[in-house]
């Protein structure tokens, strides 16, 4: 039953990406935090959200661009990490395998977005036809139908991803917990990869001073700690 609740909440957050709202609550840092709160572990939700935000910050759905749906992956990864981290102490193992699984889910989400946009083209033809006939009262209905259709598509994807994830991560649980220290290096590399992707956004020289200042302050805080 919890998977259904995750699907309902996750697909609502995903609407924020381009379809509705656009308050940025679909960004991993916020979405993972909200899901963590919903699942009873907000601290872990924030932690996972920070990792995923670094990785997907450079992939923004601008205009008609098709990018992997990192927000959907963030929902699935967070739910899996919270669920299976509470069963055994191997956070790094679960996070790495969750990320690999989430990448597959994100690309499937991207394909669903392509399908959804093709459906929207069909709805657009109907909107234009009704507008020519003066049936303007039907325009809002068609818009709401498109919104509901997107919500249902994402709900089904998240729900199936959660059930399949439960099946797969039952086998992940057989990995010895002693190996978790080795997977820690993989998690550390995620931070490096994410930082590199973020830096790739700021290519203009005007940002160099800000980046250097941030690095210096970060290093000082790390040393003083």
C-alpha positions in Angstrom: 0.0 0.0 0.0 2.9 2.3 0.7 4.0 2.1 -2.9 0.7 3.5 -4.0 1.0 6.4 -1.6 4.6 7.0 -3.0 3.2 6.9 -6.5 0.4 9.4 -5.7 2.7 11.8 -4.1 5.6 11.4 -6.5 3.5 11.9 -9.6 2.1 15.1 -8.0 5.6 16.4 -7.5 6.6 15.5 -11.0 3.8 17.7 -12.4 5.8 20.6 -11.2 8.6 19.9 -13.8 6.9 21.4 -16.8 3.2 20.6 -16.8 1.9 22.6 -13.8 2.9 24.8 -10.9 6.7 25.1 -11.7 7.6 26.1 -8.2 10.7 23.9 -8.4 9.4 21.5 -5.8 10.2 18.7 -8.4 13.9 19.4 -8.0 15.6 16.5 -6.2 16.7 18.5 -3.2 13.1 19.6 -2.4 11.2 16.5 -3.7 13.5 14.1 -1.8 13.1 16.1 1.4 9.3 16.1 1.1 9.3 12.4 0.4 11.6 11.8 3.3 9.3 13.7 5.6 6.3 11.7 4.2 8.2 8.4 4.8 9.3 9.4 8.3 13.0 10.1 7.7 13.5 13.7 6.6 17.2 13.7 7.4 17.9 10.8 5.0 15.6 12.5 2.4 17.7 15.7 2.5 20.9 13.7 2.3 19.8 11.7 -0.8 18.4 14.9 -2.3 21.7 16.7 -2.0 23.5 13.9 -3.9 20.9 13.7 -6.7 20.6 17.5 -7.0 24.3 17.7 -7.9 23.9 15.0 -10.5 20.8 16.4 -12.2 21.2 20.1 -11.8 22.8 20.5 -15.3 19.9 18.6 -16.9 17.1 21.1 -17.1 13.9 20.5 -19.2 14.2 23.8 -21.1 11.9 24.3 -24.0 11.4 21.2 -26.0 14.5 19.5 -24.8 14.2 15.8 -23.9 16.3 15.0 -20.8 16.3 12.0 -18.5 13.5 12.5 -15.9 15.8 12.9 -12.9 12.8 14.0 -10.7 11.1 10.6 -11.2 14.4 8.8 -10.4 14.8 11.0 -7.3 11.4 9.8 -6.0 12.2 6.1 -6.6 15.8 6.3 -5.3 14.8 8.1 -2.1 11.9 5.7 -1.3 14.2 2.7 -1.9 17.1 4.1 0.2 14.8 4.9 3.1 13.0 1.6 2.9 16.1 -0.6 2.7 18.4 1.4 4.8 16.1 0.9 7.7 16.4 -2.9 7.3 20.2 -3.1 7.4 23.1 -0.8 7.9 24.5 -0.5 4.4 23.6 3.0 3.2 26.4 3.3 0.6 25.5 -0.1 -1.0 21.8 0.8 -1.3 22.5 4.3 -2.5 24.9 3.2 -5.3 22.6 0.4 -6.5 19.6 2.8 -6.1 21.3 5.4 -8.3 22.0 2.8 -11.0 18.4 1.7 -10.9 17.2 5.3 -10.9 19.2 6.1 -14.0 17.2 3.4 -15.9 13.9 4.8 -14.5 14.9 8.3 -15.5 15.4 7.3 -19.1 12.1 5.4 -19.2 10.5 8.6 -17.9 12.1 10.6 -20.7 10.6 8.2 -23.2 7.2 8.6 -21.5 7.5 12.4 -21.9 8.0 11.9 -25.6 4.9 9.8 -25.8 3.0 12.4 -23.7 4.0 15.2 -26.1 2.8 13.2 -29.0 -0.5 12.8 -27.2 -0.6 16.5 -26.6 -0.3 17.1 -30.4 -3.5 15.1 -30.8 -5.2 17.1 -28.1 -4.0 20.3 -29.7 -5.7 19.5 -32.9 -9.0 19.0 -31.0 -8.5 22.3 -29.2 -8.0 24.1 -32.5 -11.1 22.4 -34.0 -13.3 23.3 -31.0 -11.9 26.9 -31.0 -12.9 27.3 -34.7 -16.4 26.1 -33.9 -16.7 28.5 -31.0 -16.9 25.8 -28.3 -14.5 27.6 -26.0 -16.0 26.0 -22.9 -14.4 22.7 -23.9 -10.8 24.1 -24.0 -10.3 23.9 -20.2 -11.7 20.4 -20.2 -9.1 19.3 -22.7 -6.3 21.0 -20.8 -7.4 19.2 -17.6 -7.5 15.9 -19.5 -3.9 16.4 -20.6 -2.9 17.2 -17.0 -4.6 14.1 -15.6 -3.1 11.9 -18.4 0.4 13.1 -17.5 -0.3 12.4 -13.8 -1.5 8.9 -14.5 1.4 8.1 -16.7 3.9 9.1 -14.1 2.0 7.4 -11.3 2.1 4.1 -13.2 5.8 4.5 -13.9 6.7 5.2 -10.3 4.4 2.4 -9.0 5.9 -0.2 -11.4 9.4 1.1 -10.6 8.8 0.7 -6.8 7.4 -2.9 -7.2 10.3 -3.9 -9.4 12.7 -2.2 -7.1 11.4 -4.2 -4.2 12.0 -7.4 -6.1 15.6 -6.4 -7.1 16.7 -5.0 -3.8 15.8 -8.2 -2.0 18.8 -9.6 -3.8 20.9 -6.5 -3.0 20.3 -7.3 0.7 22.5 -10.4 0.2 25.6 -8.3 -0.4 27.7 -8.5 2.8 27.4 -5.4 5.0 31.2 -5.4 5.4 31.4 -4.3 1.7 29.7 -1.1 2.6 33.0 0.6 3.3 34.1 0.0 -0.3 31.0 1.4 -1.8 31.7 4.6 0.3 34.3 5.5 -2.3 31.6 5.3 -5.0 29.4 7.7 -3.0 32.4 10.1 -2.6 32.9 10.0 -6.4 29.3 11.0 -6.8 30.0 14.2 -5.1 33.0 14.8 -7.4 31.0 14.0 -10.5 28.1 16.2 -9.3 30.4 19.1 -8.6 32.0 18.8 -12.0 28.5 18.9 -13.7 27.6 21.9 -11.7 30.8 23.7 -12.6 30.1 23.0 -16.3 27.1 25.3 -16.0 29.2 28.3 -14.9 31.4 28.7 -18.0 31.6 32.5 -18.0 34.6 34.2 -16.3 32.3 36.3 -14.1 31.6 33.2 -12.0 35.2 32.2 -11.5 35.7 34.4 -8.4 32.5 33.1 -6.8 33.5 29.5 -7.4 37.0 30.1 -6.0 35.6 31.9 -3.0 33.2 29.0 -2.4 35.9 26.4 -2.6 38.2 28.4 -0.2 35.4 28.8 2.4 34.4 25.2 2.0 38.0 24.0 2.6 38.3 26.2 5.7 35.1 24.9 7.2 36.2 21.4 6.5 39.6 22.0 8.2 38.2 23.8 11.2 35.6 21.1 11.7 
